[in-house]
Amino acid sequence: MRLSDFLKKQGTEKNLAELILFLGRQSLVVKKGFLTMPGKGPEGERTRNVFGEEQMPLDKYADGVFIDALRQARLARYIATEEQEQIIEIPGAKNDFGIVMDPLDGSSLIDVNLCIGTIIGICPGNVLDKGSRFLAALYILYGPLTTLTYTTGKGVHEFMVDESGEFVLRHQDLRIPDGKIYAPGALRKDWIPAHARWIEDLEKSGYKLRFSGSFVADVHQILHKGGVFTYPGIKGKDAGKLRLLYEANPMGRIIAEAGGAVSNGKEDLLNIQPASISQVTPVYIGGKKEIALIEKFMREG
């Protein structure tokens, strides 16, 4: 079944369905750019985003593809992306949707041809909103297959691009299974004691380490195979690294809808009111039992 037909069958609100389909089409434009855009640009031309991270040409290309297309289509009023310092407001927008986006997550892996993706959340207006209030969350994975996984609060569903360029249903009503994979970010020497004890507990229980350096790819694997991803707060940087709006909330909304959970180690991230578009957070995302365990260790100190 095509994505357009599935959205209609689920009774998705017309304007929201139109926006999801539109974003899916733009992701295919981004994918085409992989053939022509370089990984790292020349040394003198390299730039950094608002977080101080080096921007790849493909980062800026993907950001431009989505922003330019959304400006022309006017399907949303507000856009906030990881590559922009300010919220973009679109004059004459047809809808009051707000879009938060990491246009190209995992871009440091471009040069070695590993899996990367696009992460998107759709808000009912102001982009500074809790993840629990998102109208939809989706991610596009650019791997051996190009897939789009989304939720509008009616289950989590995965679509793949077929030979005709259409997104067609691959998995319906995904539920995170009971698995033993863990994907831990940051250096072990910088872990705080509660986090270190949690990792030790996982390893004693037979969890296998699987970490690619692409948040969206690692969480996608955990959605299908079970387990937990974490990029924690660390010594000297207890606020964490990942972005609440652009990364944690959209992926967390999807995992929670699939029966999992997302936390900063102390509370559900989806219930946190963002203070700014650049807010970062510790992230624990995956199965409920793994999230409950880290929150237990954090309470104990």
TADAKA-V336501 format. One line per field, one symbol per residue. ss: DSSP state (a for helix, b for strand, c for the rest). phi: phi as a letter, one per 30 degrees, with the letter a starting at -180 (. if undefined). psi: psi as a letter, one per 40 degrees, with the letter a starting at -180 (. if undefined). Layout:
ss->???
phi->???
psi->???
This chain:
ss->cbaaaaaaaccccaaaaaaaaaaaaaaaaaaaacccccccccaaacbbcccccbbcaaaaaaaaaaaaaaaaaccccbbbbccccccbbccccccccbbbbbbbbcaaaaaacccbbbbbbbbcccccccaaaccbbbbbbbcccbbbbbbccccbbbbbbcccccbbbbbcccccccccbbbbcccaaabcaaaaaaaaaaaacccbbcccccaaaaaaaaaaaccbbbbccbccbccccbbaaaaaaaaaaaaaacccbbbccccbaaaccccccccbbcbbbbcaaaaaaaaaaaaac
phi->.dedddedddideedddddddddddddddeeddddcdddddeedcdbbddcicdcdededddededdddddddhdbcbbbbdccdbdcccdiddbcdcccacdbdiddcedcicdbaccbbccdkeddbdddcedababcccbeccbbcbbbjbjcbcbbdcddicdbdcbchdbdddbbcbbcdidedcddeddddddddddddjdcdbbcjceddddeddedcijacbbddbeibddibdddddbdddddddddddjcabacjbadddcdddcadcdcadbbblddddddddddddddi
psi->hidddddddefhhdddddddddddddddddddedddhichiideeiiiadeeihhidddddddddddddddddfeidihhideidihhhhifidieihhhhhdghfeeeddefihiihhhihifbhdgiideehdiiiihhgadihihhiifefihihiihadeeihihdhifhhhihighhghiihdeeiiddddddddddddeehhhhhdehddddddddddeiaiihhiiihegeeadihdddcddddddddddeeaihieedihdeehhhdieehiiihhhbidddddddddddde.
